[in-house]
Amino acid sequence: MREIIFDTETTGLDSKLDRVIEIGGVELENHFPTGKTLHLYINPGDRKVHPDALAVHGITDESLKDKPVFADVVDAILDFFGEARWVAHNANFDMGFINAELDRLGRPPILQERVTDTLALARRKHPMGPNSLDALCRRYGIDNSHRTRHGALLDSELLAEVYIEMIGGRQAALGLGSAESGRKTLVETEDEVIQPLGVRPKPLAPRLTEEERAAHAAMVATMRDKAIWAKYEA
């Protein structure tokens, strides 16, 4: 299973008017980072960065003047994501902007069934919260001290670590999978991720004695002679 953990920064909060100015993505395969990333700054055209947004991410209008517009990088973005799942924290916000940008270019939207919202996952797993990215980093012991401002690639990298922790992916790296692959496959359901047990490299020693085995066999033989046993076999 291939997933892209991603984040966007924008000129403001209104997806109908504001624009994407930064996108970052981290590739996971079977919940393991591959080392492949995407990071782009994007010129929003005549849309200026709102002062409140500037205070969050620090990306200035001046710094975006020489960057490509979304139309020039859309193919690179879609090629990087390919058929992977789109995974974001508060995904409705990011996908609202991505789909608005695609709509302006006459491109089809990214469908909801291809999107995973880690905020919704965190709220199910930790209903008492808080579930912001910073709070989840603290909960899982992930160092985010270098995160002084929001940044699409940095936030994607931190979210990838949080996501792996939330779904138990780090246990998968501890040799609990098959000997052939060296890692465990995670099965994702609607509400949770189920981690199948691996095969023990060395079977446990039997704990039944020969006397106990013989007594059990005798009991089974006696039960088969009773009429009631036939009822259950019918």
Rosetta silent file (secondary structure, phi, psi, omega in degrees, C-alpha in Angstrom):
SEQUENCE: MREIIFDTETTGLDSKLDRVIEIGGVELENHFPTGKTLHLYINPGDRKVHPDALAVHGITDESLKDKPVFADVVDAILDFFGEARWVAHNANFDMGFINAELDRLGRPPILQERVTDTLALARRKHPMGPNSLDALCRRYGIDNSHRTRHGALLDSELLAEVYIEMIGGRQAALGLGSAESGRKTLVETEDEVIQPLGVRPKPLAPRLTEEERAAHAAMVATMRDKAIWAKYEA
SCORE:     score description
SCORE:     0.000 S_00000001
   1 L     0.000  128.782 -178.742    0.000    0.000    0.000 S_00000001
   2 E  -107.939  132.337  179.327    1.371    3.357   -1.059 S_00000001
   3 E  -134.395  148.641  172.866    0.466    6.564    0.803 S_00000001
   4 E  -117.303  115.038  173.264    1.594   10.176    0.555 S_00000001
   5 E   -83.305  121.184 -173.219    1.598   12.121    3.815 S_00000001
   6 E  -138.150  166.189  177.547    1.209   15.719    2.707 S_00000001
   7 E  -150.667  153.838  176.042    0.541   19.264    3.847 S_00000001
   8 E  -127.408  154.399  166.481   -0.170   22.581    2.186 S_00000001
   9 E  -119.358  146.822 -171.790    0.325   26.213    3.084 S_00000001
  10 E  -135.035  170.457  179.086   -2.011   28.794    1.591 S_00000001
  11 L   -75.375  -18.086 -178.464   -2.548   32.533    1.214 S_00000001
  12 L  -174.522 -157.484 -172.188   -5.554   32.364    3.549 S_00000001
  13 L  -106.062   -9.100 -175.349   -8.482   30.238    4.687 S_00000001
  14 L   -98.336  107.436 -175.762  -10.987   30.575    1.818 S_00000001
  15 L   -66.606  -20.469  179.335  -10.389   27.837   -0.770 S_00000001
  16 L   -76.798  -25.721 -177.120  -12.601   29.652   -3.289 S_00000001
  17 L  -115.623  -40.201 -176.891  -10.419   32.773   -3.233 S_00000001
  18 L   -81.125  168.134 -171.870   -7.104   31.869   -1.619 S_00000001
  19 L  -130.121  156.847  173.044   -4.402   29.765   -3.236 S_00000001
  20 E   -74.866  129.301  178.607   -1.941   27.012   -2.428 S_00000001
  21 E  -119.093   -9.163  176.188    1.561   28.458   -2.081 S_00000001
  22 E  -154.500  139.926  173.367    3.464   25.453   -0.715 S_00000001
  23 E  -138.719  136.830  176.560    2.996   21.695   -0.818 S_00000001
  24 E  -132.166  146.238 -179.771    5.124   19.014    0.775 S_00000001
  25 E  -146.503  147.974  178.730    4.748   15.250    0.667 S_00000001
  26 E  -126.916  127.632 -178.085    6.421   12.157    2.112 S_00000001
  27 E   -86.326  133.746  171.704    6.012    8.748    0.489 S_00000001
  28 E  -120.530  140.934  169.744    5.169    5.665    2.553 S_00000001
  29 E  -123.443  122.755 -175.432    4.983    2.103    1.274 S_00000001
  30 L    51.988   39.443  177.004    3.264   -0.364    3.600 S_00000001
  31 L    69.183   21.667  176.067    3.545    2.339    6.279 S_00000001
  32 E  -119.783  133.159  177.066    7.336    2.667    5.902 S_00000001
  33 E   -63.865  134.878  178.754    9.042    5.858    4.653 S_00000001
  34 E   -93.550  -14.560 -175.104   10.774    5.303    1.316 S_00000001
  35 E    95.370   -8.871  178.912   12.839    8.485    1.470 S_00000001
  36 E   -85.148  133.505 -179.362   11.019   10.027   -1.515 S_00000001
  37 E  -135.479  161.741  173.335    9.615   13.500   -0.921 S_00000001
  38 E  -126.176  135.819  176.048    7.909   16.317   -2.784 S_00000001
  39 E  -151.121  118.878 -178.343    8.397   19.995   -1.927 S_00000001
  40 E  -139.336  139.733  166.156    7.242   22.939   -4.029 S_00000001
  41 E  -100.413  144.908 -170.604    6.595   26.643   -3.535 S_00000001
  42 L  -132.202  133.977  178.221    3.884   28.024   -5.820 S_00000001
  43 E   -76.055  122.793 -177.746    3.165   31.533   -7.113 S_00000001
  44 L   -85.371   11.230 -179.160   -0.444   32.454   -6.230 S_00000001
  45 L    72.136 -130.237 -176.753   -0.747   35.012   -9.016 S_00000001
  46 L   -88.507    5.395  178.688   -2.483   38.192   -7.938 S_00000001
  47 L   -86.129  122.546 -178.020   -3.671   36.724   -4.620 S_00000001
  48 L   -87.958  152.519  177.045   -1.700   38.198   -1.720 S_00000001
  49 L   -72.219  126.840  179.072   -0.739   36.345    1.453 S_00000001
  50 L   -69.161  142.040 -179.442   -3.072   37.329    4.277 S_00000001
  51 H   -54.724  -36.900  179.707   -1.244   38.772    7.329 S_00000001
  52 H   -66.812  -38.394  177.231   -2.722   36.066    9.590 S_00000001
  53 H   -68.413  -39.418  177.931   -1.439   33.344    7.242 S_00000001
  54 H   -58.473  -39.059  179.867    1.948   35.063    7.047 S_00000001
  55 H   -65.995  -26.132 -179.121    2.204   34.890   10.830 S_00000001
  56 H   -81.978  -49.924 -173.170    1.636   31.124   10.679 S_00000001
  57 H  -110.783  -15.830  175.707    3.981   30.061    7.875 S_00000001
  58 L    73.242   15.379 -179.625    6.176   33.118    7.199 S_00000001
  59 L   -90.292  118.590 -174.172    5.960   32.823    3.396 S_00000001
  60 L   -93.518  158.748  175.014    6.005   36.316    1.883 S_00000001
  61 H   -59.190  -40.682 -178.408    4.600   37.584   -1.397 S_00000001
  62 H   -60.165  -40.931 -176.801    8.100   38.659   -2.405 S_00000001
  63 H   -70.734  -14.403 -176.994    9.521   35.156   -1.947 S_00000001
  64 H   -99.346   -5.973 -173.824    6.865   33.687   -4.279 S_00000001
  65 L   -60.093  -36.327 -176.742    7.327   36.041   -7.224 S_00000001
  66 L   -97.015   10.033 -178.266    9.804   33.804   -9.053 S_00000001
  67 L   -89.589  155.749  179.733    8.023   30.522   -8.259 S_00000001
  68 L   -70.234  152.755  174.813    5.932   28.573  -10.813 S_00000001
  69 E   -79.347  167.261 -174.745    2.144   28.890  -10.839 S_00000001
  70 H   -59.824  -37.589 -179.479    0.006   25.862   -9.974 S_00000001
  71 H   -59.057  -29.539 -177.961   -0.698   25.080  -13.631 S_00000001
  72 H   -80.942  -16.651 -176.811    3.044   24.603  -14.189 S_00000001
  73 H  -118.388   -1.367 -175.249    3.480   22.089  -11.348 S_00000001
  74 H   -60.148  -39.256 -179.939    0.146   20.238  -11.330 S_00000001
  75 H   -67.545  -37.734  177.738    1.494   17.356  -13.405 S_00000001
  76 H   -63.900  -39.484  179.298    4.520   16.974  -11.132 S_00000001
  77 H   -65.557  -50.394 -177.846    2.213   16.869   -8.102 S_00000001
  78 H   -66.478  -34.011  176.660   -0.198   14.345   -9.598 S_00000001
  79 H   -65.939  -39.419 -179.959    2.655   12.190  -10.897 S_00000001
  80 H   -65.693  -43.316 -179.930    4.223   12.075   -7.425 S_00000001
  81 H   -71.988  -38.982 -179.515    0.938   11.045   -5.791 S_00000001
  82 L    55.135 -131.050  179.467   -0.009    8.634   -8.563 S_00000001
  83 L   -95.761   12.068 -177.306   -2.590    6.143   -7.268 S_00000001
  84 L   -70.099  162.126  171.198   -1.490    6.571   -3.636 S_00000001
  85 E   -75.544  144.824  175.878   -3.765    7.583   -0.788 S_00000001
  86 E   -94.643  118.346 -175.209   -3.679   11.267    0.170 S_00000001
  87 E  -120.157  121.685 -177.944   -3.043   11.504    3.937 S_00000001
  88 E  -146.355  158.938  176.961   -3.285   14.836    5.760 S_00000001
  89 L   -91.182  120.869 -168.955   -4.077   16.288    9.168 S_00000001
  90 L    60.792   58.802 -170.621   -7.478   17.988    8.932 S_00000001
  91 H   -61.640  -28.192  179.919   -7.618   16.715    5.363 S_00000001
  92 H   -58.098  -36.503  178.821  -10.826   18.573    4.486 S_00000001
  93 H   -65.493  -54.750 -176.232   -8.883   21.839    4.591 S_00000001
  94 H   -64.333  -43.461 -178.696   -6.008   20.683    2.383 S_00000001
  95 H   -68.464  -30.211  175.018   -8.196   18.751   -0.044 S_00000001
  96 H   -59.294  -42.343  179.346  -10.529   21.741   -0.357 S_00000001
  97 H   -72.725  -42.959  179.485   -7.610   23.797   -1.641 S_00000001
  98 H   -60.765  -47.483 -178.429   -6.151   21.033   -3.838 S_00000001
  99 H   -68.901  -31.100  175.057   -9.502   20.338   -5.488 S_00000001
 100 H   -65.606  -41.212  177.380  -10.166   24.055   -5.932 S_00000001
 101 H   -64.603  -41.208  178.810   -6.828   24.384   -7.743 S_00000001
 102 H   -65.457  -39.347 -179.645   -7.638   21.354   -9.910 S_00000001
 103 H   -63.876  -37.965  178.938  -11.081   22.736  -10.707 S_00000001
 104 H   -61.895  -25.605 -178.630   -9.588   26.032  -11.917 S_00000001
 105 L  -100.011    5.070 -179.619   -7.601   23.989  -14.448 S_00000001
 106 L    73.159   21.250  178.835  -10.512   21.801  -15.492 S_00000001
 107 L   -92.883  150.857  177.578   -8.962   18.741  -13.825 S_00000001
 108 L   -68.370  150.659 -178.655  -11.051   16.097  -12.007 S_00000001
 109 L   -75.843  163.146  170.232  -11.060   16.288   -8.202 S_00000001
 110 L   -80.918  122.195 -174.951   -9.369   13.871   -5.831 S_00000001
 111 L   -74.058  150.071 -176.278  -12.201   11.675   -4.536 S_00000001
 112 H   -59.303  -33.608 -177.964  -12.888   11.396   -0.826 S_00000001
 113 H   -68.396   -9.192  177.035  -12.356    7.624   -0.822 S_00000001
 114 H   -97.167    4.604 -171.757   -8.700    8.211   -1.660 S_00000001
 115 E  -114.494  136.777  172.433   -8.172   10.474    1.366 S_00000001
 116 E  -115.998  128.313  178.934   -7.212    9.630    4.956 S_00000001
 117 E  -102.333  109.981 -178.808   -7.684   12.292    7.640 S_00000001
 118 H   -70.551  -22.033  175.987   -5.220   11.768   10.488 S_00000001
 119 H   -68.092  -43.149  176.936   -7.111   14.270   12.641 S_00000001
 120 H   -63.502  -40.125  177.573  -10.227   12.067   12.485 S_00000001
 121 H   -62.742  -43.186 -179.912   -8.056    9.035   13.232 S_00000001
 122 H   -65.010  -38.451 -179.919   -6.489   10.811   16.222 S_00000001
 123 H   -66.503  -33.323  175.534   -9.887   11.846   17.577 S_00000001
 124 H   -71.367  -39.099 -176.383  -11.060    8.224   17.493 S_00000001
 125 H   -78.050  -35.767 -177.739   -7.878    6.995   19.117 S_00000001
 126 L  -128.892   71.987 -172.943   -7.550    9.840   21.663 S_00000001
 127 L   -62.075  -20.545  179.058  -11.087   11.201   22.182 S_00000001
 128 L   -85.057  -10.195  177.776  -10.009   13.380   25.109 S_00000001
 129 L    60.522 -165.006   -7.627   -7.408   15.157   22.939 S_00000001
 130 L   -71.248  159.844 -173.989   -5.716   17.467   22.311 S_00000001
 131 L  -129.386   26.599  171.206   -5.002   16.260   18.778 S_00000001
 132 L   -68.617  164.888  179.719   -3.092   19.043   17.065 S_00000001
 133 H   -60.364  -42.489  178.862    0.112   17.988   15.304 S_00000001
 134 H   -62.868  -42.077 -179.197    2.229   19.510   18.096 S_00000001
 135 H   -65.175  -39.106  179.191    0.144   17.738   20.761 S_00000001
 136 H   -69.771  -34.534  174.558    0.465   14.402   18.974 S_00000001
 137 H   -60.915  -42.859  177.584    4.224   14.867   18.667 S_00000001
 138 H   -64.565  -41.919 -178.178    4.378   15.327   22.436 S_00000001
 139 H   -60.907  -39.963 -175.603    2.128   12.312   23.016 S_00000001
 140 L   -99.803    9.306  175.672    4.328   10.031   20.907 S_00000001
 141 L    68.023   33.960  179.474    7.673   11.476   21.949 S_00000001
 142 L   -97.596  127.344 -176.385    8.508   12.917   18.517 S_00000001
 143 L   -72.096  112.890  176.271   10.971   15.805   18.553 S_00000001
 144 L  -120.691   25.352 -176.849    9.336   18.854   16.964 S_00000001
 145 L   -64.188  -22.420 -179.739   11.524   21.477   18.648 S_00000001
 146 L   -85.265    1.664 -179.571   12.692   22.680   15.212 S_00000001
 147 L   -92.928   82.618  178.565    9.094   23.502   14.223 S_00000001
 148 L   -86.774  -24.754  175.263    8.967   27.208   14.992 S_00000001
 149 L  -140.841  163.499  175.868    6.552   27.866   12.112 S_00000001
 150 L   -69.117  140.792  174.400    4.346   25.802    9.860 S_00000001
 151 L  -150.700  136.575 -169.784    6.058   24.425    6.766 S_00000001
 152 H   -62.241  -45.316 -178.152    4.571   21.948    4.315 S_00000001
 153 H   -73.486  -44.392  178.879    7.493   19.521    4.088 S_00000001
 154 H   -59.713  -45.618 -179.971    8.478   19.724    7.763 S_00000001
 155 H   -64.926  -34.950  177.016    4.868   19.215    8.852 S_00000001
 156 H   -65.369  -41.326  179.349    4.552   16.281    6.442 S_00000001
 157 H   -64.892  -43.027  177.438    7.653   14.649    7.900 S_00000001
 158 H   -65.561  -42.789 -179.724    6.382   15.087   11.458 S_00000001
 159 H   -64.537  -35.166  177.450    2.919   13.861   10.505 S_00000001
 160 H   -60.273  -42.637  178.178    4.416   10.774    8.867 S_00000001
 161 H   -65.102  -42.988  178.900    6.077    9.885   12.185 S_00000001
 162 H   -62.634  -45.809 -178.354    2.849   10.556   14.092 S_00000001
 163 H   -60.132  -44.909  179.028    0.782    8.517   11.618 S_00000001
 164 H   -60.915  -40.594  178.147    3.130    5.546   11.858 S_00000001
 165 H   -66.395  -42.307 -176.175    2.903    5.684   15.647 S_00000001
 166 H   -63.729  -35.034 -177.641   -0.892    5.980   15.624 S_00000001
 167 L   -95.264    6.877  178.230   -1.374    2.877   13.483 S_00000001
 168 L    77.024   19.008 -174.915    1.258    0.863   15.335 S_00000001
 169 H   -64.678  -26.028 -178.472    3.607    0.896   12.377 S_00000001
 170 H   -68.233  -31.508  175.779    6.776    0.997   14.470 S_00000001
 171 H   -62.954  -30.277 -179.190    6.015   -2.457   15.851 S_00000001
 172 H   -64.356  -22.079 -179.121    5.965   -3.632   12.257 S_00000001
 173 L   -87.158    0.064 -174.410    9.638   -2.698   12.013 S_00000001
 174 L   -99.718   22.304  173.365   10.585   -4.908   14.959 S_00000001
 175 L    82.558   23.346  179.834   10.623   -8.193   13.075 S_00000001
 176 L   -89.865   -0.391 -177.813    7.045   -9.292   13.734 S_00000001
 177 L   -90.856 -166.974 -178.835    6.358   -9.934   10.044 S_00000001
 178 L   -72.067  154.209 -179.227    7.079  -12.844    7.754 S_00000001
 179 L   -66.189  -27.359 -177.112   10.641  -14.032    7.348 S_00000001
 180 L   -70.824  -44.483 -174.941   10.405  -13.426    3.607 S_00000001
 181 L   -95.089  -23.493 -178.912    9.530   -9.735    3.739 S_00000001
 182 L    75.608    6.651  177.118   11.012   -8.803    7.102 S_00000001
 183 L  -150.053  161.950 -174.383    7.997   -6.656    7.905 S_00000001
 184 L   -98.561  138.077  176.450    4.368   -7.075    8.837 S_00000001
 185 L   -83.343  132.558  178.229    1.455   -6.202    6.593 S_00000001
 186 L   -98.989  134.149  179.490   -1.125   -3.932    8.198 S_00000001
 187 E  -102.270  120.162 -176.377   -4.773   -4.445    7.293 S_00000001
 188 E   -97.815  125.683  174.898   -6.754   -1.201    7.255 S_00000001
 189 L  -106.878 -175.443 -178.043  -10.466   -1.292    8.046 S_00000001
 190 L   -63.523  -35.972 -172.111  -12.959    1.577    8.165 S_00000001
 191 L  -111.521  -15.050 -174.686  -12.252    2.350   11.816 S_00000001
 192 L  -159.954  172.408  175.368   -8.862    0.931   12.657 S_00000001
 193 E  -110.963  123.693 -178.337   -5.730   -0.781   11.507 S_00000001
 194 E  -101.144  129.131 -177.992   -5.436   -4.441   12.454 S_00000001
 195 L  -105.619  106.738  179.803   -1.965   -5.866   12.800 S_00000001
 196 L   -65.563  149.640 -179.993   -1.856   -9.637   12.156 S_00000001
 197 L   -72.460  144.831  176.089    0.417  -11.671   14.357 S_00000001
 198 L   -83.525  172.186  178.071    3.685  -12.854   12.924 S_00000001
 199 L   -87.111  131.653  179.087    4.997  -16.443   12.924 S_00000001
 200 L   -65.424  131.922  177.921    7.182  -17.345   15.884 S_00000001
 201 L   -65.331  -25.875  178.685   10.729  -18.090   14.742 S_00000001
 202 L  -137.037  114.264 -177.612   10.891  -20.838   17.415 S_00000001
 203 L   -58.485  148.937  175.911    7.698  -22.650   18.517 S_00000001
 204 L   -68.793  148.136  177.388    6.915  -22.707   22.220 S_00000001
 205 L   -67.705  142.416  178.252    7.596  -25.940   24.044 S_00000001
 206 L   -62.012  144.362 -177.814    4.456  -28.076   24.701 S_00000001
 207 L  -108.583   -7.719  176.657    3.023  -27.633   28.203 S_00000001
 208 L   -84.910  140.260  174.771    0.801  -30.757   28.334 S_00000001
 209 L   -85.301  164.595  177.595    2.207  -33.933   29.877 S_00000001
 210 H   -62.105  -35.602  178.443    1.735  -37.347   28.270 S_00000001
 211 H   -63.810  -40.710  179.311   -0.627  -38.287   31.122 S_00000001
 212 H   -66.910  -38.569  176.945   -2.792  -35.234   30.414 S_00000001
 213 H   -61.625  -43.946 -179.129   -2.875  -36.054   26.696 S_00000001
 214 H   -64.973  -40.461  179.653   -3.990  -39.626   27.455 S_00000001
 215 H   -65.284  -38.569  178.961   -6.695  -38.448   29.844 S_00000001
 216 H   -65.606  -43.463  179.674   -8.013  -36.023   27.245 S_00000001
 217 H   -62.284  -39.112  178.968   -8.097  -38.727   24.555 S_00000001
 218 H   -65.765  -39.832  179.060  -10.014  -41.052   26.889 S_00000001
 219 H   -63.600  -42.669  179.050  -12.565  -38.347   27.669 S_00000001
 220 H   -63.160  -42.340  179.235  -13.161  -37.670   23.973 S_00000001
 221 H   -62.106  -40.045  179.050  -13.618  -41.374   23.275 S_00000001
 222 H   -64.364  -41.861 -179.307  -16.162  -41.647   26.084 S_00000001
 223 H   -63.576  -36.747 -178.950  -18.147  -38.682   24.795 S_00000001
 224 H   -64.800  -24.553 -179.607  -18.350  -40.182   21.309 S_00000001
 225 L   -79.332  -11.101 -177.237  -20.093  -43.223   22.801 S_00000001
 226 L   -89.755  145.746 -178.141  -22.877  -41.084   24.187 S_00000001
 227 H   -62.092  -33.859 -178.129  -25.997  -40.374   22.200 S_00000001
 228 H   -62.173  -28.007  179.267  -25.760  -36.669   22.913 S_00000001
 229 H   -64.595  -37.420  179.614  -22.497  -36.530   20.938 S_00000001
 230 H   -62.065  -31.583  179.593  -24.299  -37.644   17.815 S_00000001
 231 H   -61.467  -41.236 -177.622  -26.641  -34.645   18.164 S_00000001
 232 H   -76.107  -25.706  179.803  -23.760  -32.218   17.859 S_00000001
 233 H   -83.155  -16.914 -177.147  -22.194  -34.042   14.884 S_00000001
 234 L   -67.396    0.000    0.000  -25.492  -34.079   12.929 S_00000001
